[in-house]
């Protein structure tokens, strides 16, 4: 193997390792109890990724309907971080993580960082957000990094709408699979049921992943 090839693979592996540190436990508060969900990202091969805000907005406009879900803009940052902080299930480290991912999204853009933020907005108020992106070193596999809904907007369909919009965006980008990760504790049974109701398969469980007695449950939807 040539030295340039080795360097390329090292960079790719390093990017994957760095982004893996950004995985957190997210809260899905709309329609189900708060849960832990995680997401990850990167471009691989030649499949078409739709990271551009303009393309996301155009895809909505082409449908000819008013859609409350749009690509997140700079002004949404404060509300996104506020929703994260008020979700009631995040540690301070996880709240900080969302802020760091958002800052990277703002500084580099979706194409530059691989993170795609979308929001559910009513007027000027953000009721929820999702962040998704393609998984490093895979072909057409996407992760749901974060999905969170304002606690005041629970059971209003915001979470379902955000997840559906994420799936549609992944599909248009050439993605073939979306992965959602959550906790295996009894407290998050309704969250796991939510993914099953949304057409996800319970693919795997890693015992004691988060802490002793707190398993990682992996859900997959083939698009």
PyMOL CGO cylinders between C-alpha atoms (Angstrom):
from pymol import cmd
from pymol.cgo import CYLINDER

trace = [
    CYLINDER, 0.00, 0.00, 0.00, 1.40, 3.40, -0.99, 0.3, 1, 1, 1, 1, 1, 1,
    CYLINDER, 1.40, 3.40, -0.99, 2.15, 6.04, 1.61, 0.3, 1, 1, 1, 1, 1, 1,
    CYLINDER, 2.15, 6.04, 1.61, -0.50, 8.44, 0.23, 0.3, 1, 1, 1, 1, 1, 1,
    CYLINDER, -0.50, 8.44, 0.23, -3.14, 5.70, 0.53, 0.3, 1, 1, 1, 1, 1, 1,
    CYLINDER, -3.14, 5.70, 0.53, -2.12, 5.03, 4.13, 0.3, 1, 1, 1, 1, 1, 1,
    CYLINDER, -2.12, 5.03, 4.13, -2.36, 8.73, 4.97, 0.3, 1, 1, 1, 1, 1, 1,
    CYLINDER, -2.36, 8.73, 4.97, -5.83, 8.94, 3.38, 0.3, 1, 1, 1, 1, 1, 1,
    CYLINDER, -5.83, 8.94, 3.38, -7.10, 5.97, 5.38, 0.3, 1, 1, 1, 1, 1, 1,
    CYLINDER, -7.10, 5.97, 5.38, -5.60, 7.38, 8.58, 0.3, 1, 1, 1, 1, 1, 1,
    CYLINDER, -5.60, 7.38, 8.58, -7.39, 10.70, 8.03, 0.3, 1, 1, 1, 1, 1, 1,
    CYLINDER, -7.39, 10.70, 8.03, -10.67, 8.93, 7.33, 0.3, 1, 1, 1, 1, 1, 1,
    CYLINDER, -10.67, 8.93, 7.33, -10.31, 6.79, 10.46, 0.3, 1, 1, 1, 1, 1, 1,
    CYLINDER, -10.31, 6.79, 10.46, -9.37, 9.83, 12.54, 0.3, 1, 1, 1, 1, 1, 1,
    CYLINDER, -9.37, 9.83, 12.54, -12.45, 11.70, 11.34, 0.3, 1, 1, 1, 1, 1, 1,
    CYLINDER, -12.45, 11.70, 11.34, -14.62, 8.75, 12.29, 0.3, 1, 1, 1, 1, 1, 1,
    CYLINDER, -14.62, 8.75, 12.29, -13.08, 8.55, 15.76, 0.3, 1, 1, 1, 1, 1, 1,
    CYLINDER, -13.08, 8.55, 15.76, -13.45, 12.29, 16.37, 0.3, 1, 1, 1, 1, 1, 1,
    CYLINDER, -13.45, 12.29, 16.37, -17.08, 12.29, 15.28, 0.3, 1, 1, 1, 1, 1, 1,
    CYLINDER, -17.08, 12.29, 15.28, -17.84, 9.24, 17.39, 0.3, 1, 1, 1, 1, 1, 1,
    CYLINDER, -17.84, 9.24, 17.39, -17.09, 11.37, 20.45, 0.3, 1, 1, 1, 1, 1, 1,
    CYLINDER, -17.09, 11.37, 20.45, -20.01, 13.60, 19.45, 0.3, 1, 1, 1, 1, 1, 1,
    CYLINDER, -20.01, 13.60, 19.45, -22.50, 10.76, 19.90, 0.3, 1, 1, 1, 1, 1, 1,
    CYLINDER, -22.50, 10.76, 19.90, -24.82, 11.57, 22.77, 0.3, 1, 1, 1, 1, 1, 1,
    CYLINDER, -24.82, 11.57, 22.77, -28.09, 10.55, 24.36, 0.3, 1, 1, 1, 1, 1, 1,
    CYLINDER, -28.09, 10.55, 24.36, -30.83, 12.63, 22.77, 0.3, 1, 1, 1, 1, 1, 1,
    CYLINDER, -30.83, 12.63, 22.77, -34.36, 13.24, 23.95, 0.3, 1, 1, 1, 1, 1, 1,
    CYLINDER, -34.36, 13.24, 23.95, -37.42, 12.51, 21.89, 0.3, 1, 1, 1, 1, 1, 1,
    CYLINDER, -37.42, 12.51, 21.89, -40.07, 14.37, 23.87, 0.3, 1, 1, 1, 1, 1, 1,
    CYLINDER, -40.07, 14.37, 23.87, -42.81, 14.72, 21.27, 0.3, 1, 1, 1, 1, 1, 1,
    CYLINDER, -42.81, 14.72, 21.27, -45.35, 11.92, 21.39, 0.3, 1, 1, 1, 1, 1, 1,
    CYLINDER, -45.35, 11.92, 21.39, -43.23, 9.67, 23.63, 0.3, 1, 1, 1, 1, 1, 1,
    CYLINDER, -43.23, 9.67, 23.63, -41.30, 9.89, 26.85, 0.3, 1, 1, 1, 1, 1, 1,
    CYLINDER, -41.30, 9.89, 26.85, -37.83, 11.45, 26.70, 0.3, 1, 1, 1, 1, 1, 1,
    CYLINDER, -37.83, 11.45, 26.70, -35.38, 8.96, 25.21, 0.3, 1, 1, 1, 1, 1, 1,
    CYLINDER, -35.38, 8.96, 25.21, -31.76, 8.56, 24.30, 0.3, 1, 1, 1, 1, 1, 1,
    CYLINDER, -31.76, 8.56, 24.30, -30.97, 8.78, 20.61, 0.3, 1, 1, 1, 1, 1, 1,
    CYLINDER, -30.97, 8.78, 20.61, -27.72, 9.30, 18.75, 0.3, 1, 1, 1, 1, 1, 1,
    CYLINDER, -27.72, 9.30, 18.75, -26.52, 10.14, 15.28, 0.3, 1, 1, 1, 1, 1, 1,
    CYLINDER, -26.52, 10.14, 15.28, -23.36, 10.21, 13.13, 0.3, 1, 1, 1, 1, 1, 1,
    CYLINDER, -23.36, 10.21, 13.13, -22.11, 11.33, 9.67, 0.3, 1, 1, 1, 1, 1, 1,
    CYLINDER, -22.11, 11.33, 9.67, -19.85, 11.56, 6.59, 0.3, 1, 1, 1, 1, 1, 1,
    CYLINDER, -19.85, 11.56, 6.59, -19.81, 11.38, 2.78, 0.3, 1, 1, 1, 1, 1, 1,
    CYLINDER, -19.81, 11.38, 2.78, -18.55, 8.20, 1.13, 0.3, 1, 1, 1, 1, 1, 1,
    CYLINDER, -18.55, 8.20, 1.13, -18.37, 7.11, -2.47, 0.3, 1, 1, 1, 1, 1, 1,
    CYLINDER, -18.37, 7.11, -2.47, -20.35, 8.94, -5.11, 0.3, 1, 1, 1, 1, 1, 1,
    CYLINDER, -20.35, 8.94, -5.11, -23.88, 8.80, -3.75, 0.3, 1, 1, 1, 1, 1, 1,
    CYLINDER, -23.88, 8.80, -3.75, -25.58, 12.19, -3.73, 0.3, 1, 1, 1, 1, 1, 1,
    CYLINDER, -25.58, 12.19, -3.73, -25.78, 13.80, -0.29, 0.3, 1, 1, 1, 1, 1, 1,
    CYLINDER, -25.78, 13.80, -0.29, -28.24, 16.61, 0.27, 0.3, 1, 1, 1, 1, 1, 1,
    CYLINDER, -28.24, 16.61, 0.27, -26.44, 18.75, 2.82, 0.3, 1, 1, 1, 1, 1, 1,
    CYLINDER, -26.44, 18.75, 2.82, -27.30, 22.12, 1.25, 0.3, 1, 1, 1, 1, 1, 1,
    CYLINDER, -27.30, 22.12, 1.25, -29.90, 24.25, 3.00, 0.3, 1, 1, 1, 1, 1, 1,
    CYLINDER, -29.90, 24.25, 3.00, -30.98, 25.62, -0.38, 0.3, 1, 1, 1, 1, 1, 1,
    CYLINDER, -30.98, 25.62, -0.38, -31.64, 22.15, -1.75, 0.3, 1, 1, 1, 1, 1, 1,
    CYLINDER, -31.64, 22.15, -1.75, -33.58, 21.20, 1.39, 0.3, 1, 1, 1, 1, 1, 1,
    CYLINDER, -33.58, 21.20, 1.39, -35.78, 24.28, 1.08, 0.3, 1, 1, 1, 1, 1, 1,
    CYLINDER, -35.78, 24.28, 1.08, -36.29, 23.66, -2.64, 0.3, 1, 1, 1, 1, 1, 1,
    CYLINDER, -36.29, 23.66, -2.64, -37.39, 20.08, -2.00, 0.3, 1, 1, 1, 1, 1, 1,
    CYLINDER, -37.39, 20.08, -2.00, -40.12, 21.40, 0.31, 0.3, 1, 1, 1, 1, 1, 1,
    CYLINDER, -40.12, 21.40, 0.31, -41.22, 24.11, -2.10, 0.3, 1, 1, 1, 1, 1, 1,
    CYLINDER, -41.22, 24.11, -2.10, -41.50, 21.63, -4.96, 0.3, 1, 1, 1, 1, 1, 1,
    CYLINDER, -41.50, 21.63, -4.96, -44.11, 19.72, -2.99, 0.3, 1, 1, 1, 1, 1, 1,
    CYLINDER, -44.11, 19.72, -2.99, -46.38, 22.76, -3.24, 0.3, 1, 1, 1, 1, 1, 1,
    CYLINDER, -46.38, 22.76, -3.24, -47.36, 22.69, 0.44, 0.3, 1, 1, 1, 1, 1, 1,
    CYLINDER, -47.36, 22.69, 0.44, -46.52, 24.74, 3.49, 0.3, 1, 1, 1, 1, 1, 1,
    CYLINDER, -46.52, 24.74, 3.49, -44.19, 22.62, 5.59, 0.3, 1, 1, 1, 1, 1, 1,
    CYLINDER, -44.19, 22.62, 5.59, -43.30, 23.60, 9.16, 0.3, 1, 1, 1, 1, 1, 1,
    CYLINDER, -43.30, 23.60, 9.16, -40.01, 21.67, 8.88, 0.3, 1, 1, 1, 1, 1, 1,
    CYLINDER, -40.01, 21.67, 8.88, -37.12, 23.56, 7.29, 0.3, 1, 1, 1, 1, 1, 1,
    CYLINDER, -37.12, 23.56, 7.29, -33.35, 23.54, 7.40, 0.3, 1, 1, 1, 1, 1, 1,
    CYLINDER, -33.35, 23.54, 7.40, -32.14, 25.22, 10.58, 0.3, 1, 1, 1, 1, 1, 1,
    CYLINDER, -32.14, 25.22, 10.58, -30.85, 28.77, 10.28, 0.3, 1, 1, 1, 1, 1, 1,
    CYLINDER, -30.85, 28.77, 10.28, -28.44, 30.75, 12.42, 0.3, 1, 1, 1, 1, 1, 1,
    CYLINDER, -28.44, 30.75, 12.42, -31.29, 32.39, 14.35, 0.3, 1, 1, 1, 1, 1, 1,
    CYLINDER, -31.29, 32.39, 14.35, -32.53, 28.96, 15.49, 0.3, 1, 1, 1, 1, 1, 1,
    CYLINDER, -32.53, 28.96, 15.49, -29.40, 28.17, 17.49, 0.3, 1, 1, 1, 1, 1, 1,
    CYLINDER, -29.40, 28.17, 17.49, -30.51, 29.64, 20.82, 0.3, 1, 1, 1, 1, 1, 1,
    CYLINDER, -30.51, 29.64, 20.82, -33.85, 27.82, 20.71, 0.3, 1, 1, 1, 1, 1, 1,
    CYLINDER, -33.85, 27.82, 20.71, -32.22, 24.52, 19.73, 0.3, 1, 1, 1, 1, 1, 1,
    CYLINDER, -32.22, 24.52, 19.73, -29.87, 24.71, 22.71, 0.3, 1, 1, 1, 1, 1, 1,
    CYLINDER, -29.87, 24.71, 22.71, -32.73, 25.82, 24.98, 0.3, 1, 1, 1, 1, 1, 1,
    CYLINDER, -32.73, 25.82, 24.98, -34.84, 22.80, 23.97, 0.3, 1, 1, 1, 1, 1, 1,
    CYLINDER, -34.84, 22.80, 23.97, -31.86, 20.55, 24.65, 0.3, 1, 1, 1, 1, 1, 1,
    CYLINDER, -31.86, 20.55, 24.65, -31.28, 22.05, 28.09, 0.3, 1, 1, 1, 1, 1, 1,
    CYLINDER, -31.28, 22.05, 28.09, -34.97, 21.81, 29.08, 0.3, 1, 1, 1, 1, 1, 1,
    CYLINDER, -34.97, 21.81, 29.08, -35.47, 18.26, 27.83, 0.3, 1, 1, 1, 1, 1, 1,
    CYLINDER, -35.47, 18.26, 27.83, -34.64, 17.04, 31.32, 0.3, 1, 1, 1, 1, 1, 1,
    CYLINDER, -34.64, 17.04, 31.32, -32.59, 14.00, 30.32, 0.3, 1, 1, 1, 1, 1, 1,
    CYLINDER, -32.59, 14.00, 30.32, -29.30, 15.48, 29.13, 0.3, 1, 1, 1, 1, 1, 1,
    CYLINDER, -29.30, 15.48, 29.13, -26.20, 15.88, 31.22, 0.3, 1, 1, 1, 1, 1, 1,
    CYLINDER, -26.20, 15.88, 31.22, -24.37, 19.19, 31.01, 0.3, 1, 1, 1, 1, 1, 1,
    CYLINDER, -24.37, 19.19, 31.01, -21.74, 17.48, 28.87, 0.3, 1, 1, 1, 1, 1, 1,
    CYLINDER, -21.74, 17.48, 28.87, -24.42, 16.39, 26.40, 0.3, 1, 1, 1, 1, 1, 1,
    CYLINDER, -24.42, 16.39, 26.40, -25.99, 19.85, 26.30, 0.3, 1, 1, 1, 1, 1, 1,
    CYLINDER, -25.99, 19.85, 26.30, -22.53, 21.27, 25.59, 0.3, 1, 1, 1, 1, 1, 1,
    CYLINDER, -22.53, 21.27, 25.59, -22.05, 18.65, 22.86, 0.3, 1, 1, 1, 1, 1, 1,
    CYLINDER, -22.05, 18.65, 22.86, -25.14, 19.85, 21.00, 0.3, 1, 1, 1, 1, 1, 1,
    CYLINDER, -25.14, 19.85, 21.00, -23.79, 23.40, 21.19, 0.3, 1, 1, 1, 1, 1, 1,
    CYLINDER, -23.79, 23.40, 21.19, -20.45, 22.30, 19.76, 0.3, 1, 1, 1, 1, 1, 1,
    CYLINDER, -20.45, 22.30, 19.76, -22.11, 20.39, 16.91, 0.3, 1, 1, 1, 1, 1, 1,
    CYLINDER, -22.11, 20.39, 16.91, -24.28, 23.43, 16.15, 0.3, 1, 1, 1, 1, 1, 1,
    CYLINDER, -24.28, 23.43, 16.15, -21.22, 25.69, 16.12, 0.3, 1, 1, 1, 1, 1, 1,
    CYLINDER, -21.22, 25.69, 16.12, -19.49, 23.36, 13.68, 0.3, 1, 1, 1, 1, 1, 1,
    CYLINDER, -19.49, 23.36, 13.68, -22.62, 23.35, 11.50, 0.3, 1, 1, 1, 1, 1, 1,
    CYLINDER, -22.62, 23.35, 11.50, -22.62, 27.16, 11.49, 0.3, 1, 1, 1, 1, 1, 1,
    CYLINDER, -22.62, 27.16, 11.49, -18.91, 27.55, 10.82, 0.3, 1, 1, 1, 1, 1, 1,
    CYLINDER, -18.91, 27.55, 10.82, -18.46, 24.86, 8.15, 0.3, 1, 1, 1, 1, 1, 1,
    CYLINDER, -18.46, 24.86, 8.15, -21.93, 24.41, 6.75, 0.3, 1, 1, 1, 1, 1, 1,
    CYLINDER, -21.93, 24.41, 6.75, -23.71, 21.08, 6.39, 0.3, 1, 1, 1, 1, 1, 1,
    CYLINDER, -23.71, 21.08, 6.39, -21.50, 19.95, 3.51, 0.3, 1, 1, 1, 1, 1, 1,
    CYLINDER, -21.50, 19.95, 3.51, -18.33, 20.84, 5.40, 0.3, 1, 1, 1, 1, 1, 1,
    CYLINDER, -18.33, 20.84, 5.40, -19.14, 19.19, 8.72, 0.3, 1, 1, 1, 1, 1, 1,
    CYLINDER, -19.14, 19.19, 8.72, -21.55, 16.41, 7.69, 0.3, 1, 1, 1, 1, 1, 1,
    CYLINDER, -21.55, 16.41, 7.69, -24.22, 17.40, 10.22, 0.3, 1, 1, 1, 1, 1, 1,
    CYLINDER, -24.22, 17.40, 10.22, -27.68, 18.35, 8.94, 0.3, 1, 1, 1, 1, 1, 1,
    CYLINDER, -27.68, 18.35, 8.94, -29.99, 20.28, 11.28, 0.3, 1, 1, 1, 1, 1, 1,
    CYLINDER, -29.99, 20.28, 11.28, -33.70, 20.63, 10.59, 0.3, 1, 1, 1, 1, 1, 1,
    CYLINDER, -33.70, 20.63, 10.59, -36.30, 22.35, 12.77, 0.3, 1, 1, 1, 1, 1, 1,
    CYLINDER, -36.30, 22.35, 12.77, -40.05, 22.23, 13.24, 0.3, 1, 1, 1, 1, 1, 1,
    CYLINDER, -40.05, 22.23, 13.24, -41.17, 25.83, 13.42, 0.3, 1, 1, 1, 1, 1, 1,
    CYLINDER, -41.17, 25.83, 13.42, -44.47, 27.53, 14.12, 0.3, 1, 1, 1, 1, 1, 1,
    CYLINDER, -44.47, 27.53, 14.12, -43.98, 31.19, 13.28, 0.3, 1, 1, 1, 1, 1, 1,
    CYLINDER, -43.98, 31.19, 13.28, -40.80, 32.23, 15.03, 0.3, 1, 1, 1, 1, 1, 1,
    CYLINDER, -40.80, 32.23, 15.03, -40.93, 29.44, 17.61, 0.3, 1, 1, 1, 1, 1, 1,
    CYLINDER, -40.93, 29.44, 17.61, -38.89, 26.26, 17.19, 0.3, 1, 1, 1, 1, 1, 1,
    CYLINDER, -38.89, 26.26, 17.19, -40.83, 23.30, 18.63, 0.3, 1, 1, 1, 1, 1, 1,
    CYLINDER, -40.83, 23.30, 18.63, -38.22, 20.67, 17.91, 0.3, 1, 1, 1, 1, 1, 1,
    CYLINDER, -38.22, 20.67, 17.91, -35.13, 19.77, 15.93, 0.3, 1, 1, 1, 1, 1, 1,
    CYLINDER, -35.13, 19.77, 15.93, -33.33, 16.81, 14.44, 0.3, 1, 1, 1, 1, 1, 1,
    CYLINDER, -33.33, 16.81, 14.44, -29.74, 16.34, 13.35, 0.3, 1, 1, 1, 1, 1, 1,
    CYLINDER, -29.74, 16.34, 13.35, -28.75, 13.54, 10.97, 0.3, 1, 1, 1, 1, 1, 1,
    CYLINDER, -28.75, 13.54, 10.97, -25.94, 12.67, 8.61, 0.3, 1, 1, 1, 1, 1, 1,
    CYLINDER, -25.94, 12.67, 8.61, -24.19, 9.85, 6.74, 0.3, 1, 1, 1, 1, 1, 1,
    CYLINDER, -24.19, 9.85, 6.74, -22.08, 7.50, 8.82, 0.3, 1, 1, 1, 1, 1, 1,
    CYLINDER, -22.08, 7.50, 8.82, -18.32, 7.50, 8.33, 0.3, 1, 1, 1, 1, 1, 1,
    CYLINDER, -18.32, 7.50, 8.33, -16.77, 4.79, 6.17, 0.3, 1, 1, 1, 1, 1, 1,
    CYLINDER, -16.77, 4.79, 6.17, -20.10, 3.37, 4.96, 0.3, 1, 1, 1, 1, 1, 1,
    CYLINDER, -20.10, 3.37, 4.96, -22.05, 3.50, 1.70, 0.3, 1, 1, 1, 1, 1, 1,
    CYLINDER, -22.05, 3.50, 1.70, -25.52, 5.01, 2.07, 0.3, 1, 1, 1, 1, 1, 1,
    CYLINDER, -25.52, 5.01, 2.07, -25.88, 4.54, 5.83, 0.3, 1, 1, 1, 1, 1, 1,
    CYLINDER, -25.88, 4.54, 5.83, -27.10, 7.52, 7.88, 0.3, 1, 1, 1, 1, 1, 1,
    CYLINDER, -27.10, 7.52, 7.88, -27.37, 8.11, 11.62, 0.3, 1, 1, 1, 1, 1, 1,
    CYLINDER, -27.37, 8.11, 11.62, -29.89, 10.11, 13.59, 0.3, 1, 1, 1, 1, 1, 1,
    CYLINDER, -29.89, 10.11, 13.59, -27.57, 12.07, 15.87, 0.3, 1, 1, 1, 1, 1, 1,
    CYLINDER, -27.57, 12.07, 15.87, -30.16, 14.04, 17.80, 0.3, 1, 1, 1, 1, 1, 1,
    CYLINDER, -30.16, 14.04, 17.80, -33.92, 14.46, 17.82, 0.3, 1, 1, 1, 1, 1, 1,
    CYLINDER, -33.92, 14.46, 17.82, -35.56, 16.57, 20.53, 0.3, 1, 1, 1, 1, 1, 1,
    CYLINDER, -35.56, 16.57, 20.53, -38.92, 18.25, 21.01, 0.3, 1, 1, 1, 1, 1, 1,
    CYLINDER, -38.92, 18.25, 21.01, -39.88, 21.12, 23.29, 0.3, 1, 1, 1, 1, 1, 1,
    CYLINDER, -39.88, 21.12, 23.29, -41.45, 19.56, 26.43, 0.3, 1, 1, 1, 1, 1, 1,
    CYLINDER, -41.45, 19.56, 26.43, -44.43, 21.91, 25.94, 0.3, 1, 1, 1, 1, 1, 1,
    CYLINDER, -44.43, 21.91, 25.94, -45.10, 20.39, 22.50, 0.3, 1, 1, 1, 1, 1, 1,
    CYLINDER, -45.10, 20.39, 22.50, -45.29, 16.75, 23.56, 0.3, 1, 1, 1, 1, 1, 1,
    CYLINDER, -45.29, 16.75, 23.56, -47.79, 14.41, 21.91, 0.3, 1, 1, 1, 1, 1, 1,
    CYLINDER, -47.79, 14.41, 21.91, -48.46, 16.88, 19.11, 0.3, 1, 1, 1, 1, 1, 1,
    CYLINDER, -48.46, 16.88, 19.11, -46.83, 14.92, 16.28, 0.3, 1, 1, 1, 1, 1, 1,
    CYLINDER, -46.83, 14.92, 16.28, -43.68, 17.07, 16.16, 0.3, 1, 1, 1, 1, 1, 1,
    CYLINDER, -43.68, 17.07, 16.16, -41.37, 14.14, 16.81, 0.3, 1, 1, 1, 1, 1, 1,
    CYLINDER, -41.37, 14.14, 16.81, -43.03, 11.98, 14.15, 0.3, 1, 1, 1, 1, 1, 1,
    CYLINDER, -43.03, 11.98, 14.15, -42.86, 14.82, 11.63, 0.3, 1, 1, 1, 1, 1, 1,
    CYLINDER, -42.86, 14.82, 11.63, -39.17, 15.45, 12.30, 0.3, 1, 1, 1, 1, 1, 1,
    CYLINDER, -39.17, 15.45, 12.30, -38.29, 11.78, 11.98, 0.3, 1, 1, 1, 1, 1, 1,
    CYLINDER, -38.29, 11.78, 11.98, -40.29, 11.42, 8.76, 0.3, 1, 1, 1, 1, 1, 1,
    CYLINDER, -40.29, 11.42, 8.76, -38.62, 14.53, 7.31, 0.3, 1, 1, 1, 1, 1, 1,
    CYLINDER, -38.62, 14.53, 7.31, -35.19, 13.15, 8.23, 0.3, 1, 1, 1, 1, 1, 1,
    CYLINDER, -35.19, 13.15, 8.23, -36.00, 9.87, 6.49, 0.3, 1, 1, 1, 1, 1, 1,
    CYLINDER, -36.00, 9.87, 6.49, -37.19, 11.64, 3.36, 0.3, 1, 1, 1, 1, 1, 1,
    CYLINDER, -37.19, 11.64, 3.36, -34.07, 13.80, 3.26, 0.3, 1, 1, 1, 1, 1, 1,
    CYLINDER, -34.07, 13.80, 3.26, -31.84, 10.74, 3.67, 0.3, 1, 1, 1, 1, 1, 1,
    CYLINDER, -31.84, 10.74, 3.67, -33.72, 8.93, 0.90, 0.3, 1, 1, 1, 1, 1, 1,
    CYLINDER, -33.72, 8.93, 0.90, -33.36, 11.89, -1.48, 0.3, 1, 1, 1, 1, 1, 1,
    CYLINDER, -33.36, 11.89, -1.48, -29.67, 11.98, -0.64, 0.3, 1, 1, 1, 1, 1, 1,
    CYLINDER, -29.67, 11.98, -0.64, -29.22, 8.41, -1.83, 0.3, 1, 1, 1, 1, 1, 1,
    CYLINDER, -29.22, 8.41, -1.83, -29.20, 6.90, 1.63, 0.3, 1, 1, 1, 1, 1, 1,
    CYLINDER, -29.20, 6.90, 1.63, -30.48, 3.37, 2.06, 0.3, 1, 1, 1, 1, 1, 1,
    CYLINDER, -30.48, 3.37, 2.06, -30.53, 3.00, 5.84, 0.3, 1, 1, 1, 1, 1, 1,
    CYLINDER, -30.53, 3.00, 5.84, -31.18, 5.21, 8.89, 0.3, 1, 1, 1, 1, 1, 1,
    CYLINDER, -31.18, 5.21, 8.89, -29.97, 4.14, 12.34, 0.3, 1, 1, 1, 1, 1, 1,
    CYLINDER, -29.97, 4.14, 12.34, -31.43, 5.33, 15.65, 0.3, 1, 1, 1, 1, 1, 1,
    CYLINDER, -31.43, 5.33, 15.65, -29.93, 4.42, 19.00, 0.3, 1, 1, 1, 1, 1, 1,
    CYLINDER, -29.93, 4.42, 19.00, -31.68, 4.66, 22.36, 0.3, 1, 1, 1, 1, 1, 1,
    CYLINDER, -31.68, 4.66, 22.36, -31.59, 3.32, 25.90, 0.3, 1, 1, 1, 1, 1, 1,
    CYLINDER, -31.59, 3.32, 25.90, -32.75, -0.16, 26.83, 0.3, 1, 1, 1, 1, 1, 1,
    CYLINDER, -32.75, -0.16, 26.83, -34.03, 0.77, 30.29, 0.3, 1, 1, 1, 1, 1, 1,
    CYLINDER, -34.03, 0.77, 30.29, -37.74, 0.42, 31.20, 0.3, 1, 1, 1, 1, 1, 1,
    CYLINDER, -37.74, 0.42, 31.20, -38.00, 4.22, 31.39, 0.3, 1, 1, 1, 1, 1, 1,
    CYLINDER, -38.00, 4.22, 31.39, -37.52, 4.37, 27.61, 0.3, 1, 1, 1, 1, 1, 1,
    CYLINDER, -37.52, 4.37, 27.61, -39.88, 1.57, 26.64, 0.3, 1, 1, 1, 1, 1, 1,
    CYLINDER, -39.88, 1.57, 26.64, -42.25, 4.07, 24.96, 0.3, 1, 1, 1, 1, 1, 1,
    CYLINDER, -42.25, 4.07, 24.96, -39.33, 5.50, 22.99, 0.3, 1, 1, 1, 1, 1, 1,
    CYLINDER, -39.33, 5.50, 22.99, -38.44, 2.07, 21.67, 0.3, 1, 1, 1, 1, 1, 1,
    CYLINDER, -38.44, 2.07, 21.67, -42.11, 1.51, 20.84, 0.3, 1, 1, 1, 1, 1, 1,
    CYLINDER, -42.11, 1.51, 20.84, -42.10, 4.83, 18.97, 0.3, 1, 1, 1, 1, 1, 1,
    CYLINDER, -42.10, 4.83, 18.97, -39.34, 3.61, 16.64, 0.3, 1, 1, 1, 1, 1, 1,
    CYLINDER, -39.34, 3.61, 16.64, -41.11, 0.30, 16.10, 0.3, 1, 1, 1, 1, 1, 1,
    CYLINDER, -41.11, 0.30, 16.10, -44.34, 2.14, 15.29, 0.3, 1, 1, 1, 1, 1, 1,
    CYLINDER, -44.34, 2.14, 15.29, -42.41, 4.26, 12.81, 0.3, 1, 1, 1, 1, 1, 1,
    CYLINDER, -42.41, 4.26, 12.81, -41.30, 1.15, 10.92, 0.3, 1, 1, 1, 1, 1, 1,
    CYLINDER, -41.30, 1.15, 10.92, -37.87, 0.58, 12.49, 0.3, 1, 1, 1, 1, 1, 1,
    CYLINDER, -37.87, 0.58, 12.49, -36.50, -2.88, 13.26, 0.3, 1, 1, 1, 1, 1, 1,
    CYLINDER, -36.50, -2.88, 13.26, -34.84, -3.65, 16.58, 0.3, 1, 1, 1, 1, 1, 1,
    CYLINDER, -34.84, -3.65, 16.58, -31.50, -4.81, 15.15, 0.3, 1, 1, 1, 1, 1, 1,
    CYLINDER, -31.50, -4.81, 15.15, -29.24, -5.20, 18.16, 0.3, 1, 1, 1, 1, 1, 1,
    CYLINDER, -29.24, -5.20, 18.16, -28.67, -4.60, 21.87, 0.3, 1, 1, 1, 1, 1, 1,
    CYLINDER, -28.67, -4.60, 21.87, -25.31, -3.93, 23.52, 0.3, 1, 1, 1, 1, 1, 1,
    CYLINDER, -25.31, -3.93, 23.52, -25.54, -4.75, 27.21, 0.3, 1, 1, 1, 1, 1, 1,
    CYLINDER, -25.54, -4.75, 27.21, -24.38, -2.19, 29.79, 0.3, 1, 1, 1, 1, 1, 1,
    CYLINDER, -24.38, -2.19, 29.79, -23.36, 0.25, 27.04, 0.3, 1, 1, 1, 1, 1, 1,
    CYLINDER, -23.36, 0.25, 27.04, -24.20, 3.58, 28.69, 0.3, 1, 1, 1, 1, 1, 1,
    CYLINDER, -24.20, 3.58, 28.69, -23.69, 2.38, 32.29, 0.3, 1, 1, 1, 1, 1, 1,
    CYLINDER, -23.69, 2.38, 32.29, -24.16, -0.88, 34.17, 0.3, 1, 1, 1, 1, 1, 1,
    CYLINDER, -24.16, -0.88, 34.17, -27.76, -1.92, 33.57, 0.3, 1, 1, 1, 1, 1, 1,
    CYLINDER, -27.76, -1.92, 33.57, -28.32, 0.67, 30.82, 0.3, 1, 1, 1, 1, 1, 1,
    CYLINDER, -28.32, 0.67, 30.82, -28.19, -1.07, 27.45, 0.3, 1, 1, 1, 1, 1, 1,
    CYLINDER, -28.19, -1.07, 27.45, -27.81, 0.43, 24.00, 0.3, 1, 1, 1, 1, 1, 1,
    CYLINDER, -27.81, 0.43, 24.00, -30.76, -0.47, 21.75, 0.3, 1, 1, 1, 1, 1, 1,
    CYLINDER, -30.76, -0.47, 21.75, -30.13, -0.07, 18.01, 0.3, 1, 1, 1, 1, 1, 1,
    CYLINDER, -30.13, -0.07, 18.01, -33.03, 0.49, 15.62, 0.3, 1, 1, 1, 1, 1, 1,
    CYLINDER, -33.03, 0.49, 15.62, -32.70, 0.45, 11.84, 0.3, 1, 1, 1, 1, 1, 1,
    CYLINDER, -32.70, 0.45, 11.84, -35.00, 1.47, 9.02, 0.3, 1, 1, 1, 1, 1, 1,
    CYLINDER, -35.00, 1.47, 9.02, -34.17, 0.45, 5.47, 0.3, 1, 1, 1, 1, 1, 1,
    CYLINDER, -34.17, 0.45, 5.47, -35.38, 3.18, 3.16, 0.3, 1, 1, 1, 1, 1, 1,
]
cmd.load_cgo(trace, "trace")
